[in-house]
Amino acid sequence: MTDASTKPKSPNILMLDNRSRLTVTGINDVDSFDERTVVAYTDYGQLTIHGERLNISKLSIDSGELAVEGEISSLIYTDNQPAGNIFKKLFR
């Protein structure tokens, strides 16, 4: 069994076009979204996207792809991981 800490990280690529279309690879999960905020998880931490009139135009957890359209004002990474990962570690 492979330890999660030794698992290779998925490539995480962000492409931002004119602050109106964002394409991200390496997405593990999307926690929440509305027209002002999208919260997604990657192997590199939580990615929070802020803006106006945000719309998820593509989401595929299987391939790890996310596309967001709207007026994107900021992209913020934090080290927070989804709560599910904590429980997986506790109860394995």
N, C-alpha and C positions, 0 to 999 in steps of 0.2 A: 504494500500500500504506500502511495506517495504522499509525503507530507505537503500540505498546502503551501508552506513557506518555501519549499524547494521547487514547486511547479513553475515552469517558465511563464513569464508575463506575456499576455497577448499584446501584439503591437497596438499602440494607441496613437492614431493619427487624427489631427484636427485640421480641416480645411475650411477657411472662412472666406466667403466671396462677398465683397462690398458690404460687410456687416449685415447682410440680409439673408444669407443662406449658409448654414453650418453643416458640414458632414463630419461625422466622428466614427472611427472604427475602434474596436476593442471594448465595446459596451457589454457589460455582464447583466445589467438590470436597469430599469427605469423605476424610480421610487414614486415620483409624483410629477405632475405637470399641469400648468394652466397657461393663460395667455401672457403671463409675466415671468414665469419661472419654470425651468425643467431641471429635475434632479436625476442624474444618472450615475451608475457605478461602473468603474473600470478597475483593472488590476492595480492602477496607480492611485486610486482613491476616488472619492466622490467628486463628480463634476457638476457644478451648478451653473446653469446658463440663465442669465437675466436679460430682459428686454421688454418689448411691447409687441402685442399681437403675434406672439409665438405660436407656431403650429408645427406639430410633428408630422412631416410629410412621408417619412419612412422610418420604420422600426422593425428590426429583425434581430432578436436576441440570439437565434441560432447562428447567424453569421457575424453578430456583434456590430451591426451597422445602425446608425441613427442619423437622420437628416431633419434639421429644424429650419423653418423659414420664419421670417419676421424681422423686426428691428432689434438686432442683438447688441446689447450694451456692455456685457461683461461675461467672462468665463472664469470660474474660480474652482481650483482644486483644493480639496481638504483630504485628510487621511482617514476620514470616517468611512466605515464599511457598512453594508446593510446588516440589520439586526439578525437576520437569518444566519449569517456566518458565525456569529457569537454562539448561537444555539447549536450549530453543527459541531463546533469545537467542544462545547460542554458535554454533549450527549453522544459522542462517537464511541 
